Amino acid sequence: MSAPILIAIDGSSRAEALLQLAARHAKALNAPVEVICVLDPDRDPAALTPTLLGTGEIIPDTGPSQAQLDADQAVVAAVSQLQAAGVEAKGHVASGEPSRLICTYARNRNCQLIVLGHRYRHWFAKLREGSVCHAVIEHASCPVLVQTPHSHGA
């Protein structure tokens, strides 16, 4: 078995085509797939636990946020779909800056390929929030395969 392929998902409806693309490449390369979904604490502050208060106290853990539950569910569904397609797969949910975590995870696992989706956004949204896809392409230590919204399982 060769080095793993990393597929980064965000729980969106476009994950189906992205998973099919990753499964085809995994089969062709005889590679396992690792699925990662990264929760961005800047978009979901509840993803950071425990939270320190100004007094130094720790807020009691109130359980996972809805974003955490959604990410867990998305990863379980993705792993199940890949396994049903005959691909060895496992999944992970992480919290942090998405592009940095995706690149670090791929480097630490010696991944041979990162597969992710790209969505077209208004220039102002890109300016304000940045582009995870562009940052991964810039900093990845391995090739990056990007599926655009107009790709149909290409």
N, C-alpha and C positions, 0 to 999 in steps of 0.2 A: 504494500500500500504506500502511496506517495504522500507528500506533505499535504496538509489540509487546505481546503478552500474556505475562506471566511465570507459569509453572506451577512450583510448588515440590513436589518429590517427596521421599520418604524411603526409597524402595525397598520399601515394604510391599506386601502383596497387594492393597490397595485402589487402587493406582495405575491399574489398567485403567479403572475407572469415571471417575476423575479426568481421565485423558487423553481419554476420549470427551467429557466435558463441555467441556474446553478446546478440543478440535477443533471442536465445534459452534459455540462462541463465536468462534473464530478465523475460521471460514468465514463466519459471519454478518457479522463486522466486517472481513473481508478483511485480516486481521492475521497477521503471522508470530508464532510462538511460541518463546519461549526457556525451556528447561527448566533448572532449577537443583536440585542436590542438595547440601545443606550438611552437612558432617561437623562434629559438635560435639566439639572437643578435650576438653571436660569428660567426655564419655562414651567417647571413644576417644583416649587420650593419644598414640597412635602417629600420629594425624593431624597432629601438630605436628612439623615437621622443618625445620631440624636442632634438636636438643635441646642446650641448654648444660648442661654439668656444673658442679658447684661449683668446679672448677678453671679454668673458662673454656674447657675443651676442647669441641670439637664432636663429638658421637657420629657415627661414620660412617653415611652413608645406607645402610640395609639394604633399601631398596626400599619399595614401597607396602604399607600395612597391608591386612589383609583388608577392613576397612571401606572403604578407598579403592578397592580392586578391585571390591567390591560396588556402590559408588556409581557408578563408571565404567560398569559393566555395566548398571545401572538407567537411567542417562542415555542410553546408546546404544540400549537397547531402547525407551525412551520416544520418542526422536527418530525412530527407525525406524517406530514405530507411527503417529506423527503424520504423517510423510511419506507413509506408505502410505495414510493417509486424505486425502491431497491438501493437507496444510498445510505451509507452509514452516516448518522448525524447526531449531534448533541447541541444543546443550546445554553445560552447564558444571558442574563440581564445585568446590566451595569449602570452606574450612575456617575455622570461627569460630563465633560465637554465631549460631544460625540466624535468629531473628527480625530481628536487626540487619542481617545480611547480605542477607536477602531484601528488606527495605525499602530498604537502600542500593542494591542492584543494580537494583531497580525504578525508583528515583528517577534513578540515573545513566543508565539506558537509556530514560528517559521512557516507561515502560510505562503503558498505559492501564488495565490490569487485572492483578490478581494472583489466581491460582486456586490454592487449596490445600485439603487435606483436614483434617478434624477428627476426632479419635477421643475417645471418652468415656473418661476415666480417673478413678480413685478420687480423692477430694478430697485425700488425703494425698500422692499422686503429684504432683498439681497444685501443692500447697503446696511440696513439696520441689524440684521441677524447673521449675515454671512451665509456662505453655502458650504454645507457639510461635504457635499460631493467634490467641490473644487478644492477644499482643504485636504481631503483624503488623497486626491490625485497629486497634489503638490508634495505631500509628506510621506506617502506610502513607501515601504521598503520592497514592495513587490508589485507586479502589474495589477491594474484596477480595470475591471470590466463594468461599464456603466450602461444600464438600461434606461433609455429615455421614455417619457410617457407615450411617445408615438411608436415605440418598438412593440411588436406583437410576438414576443417569445423568440426574437431573433437570436 
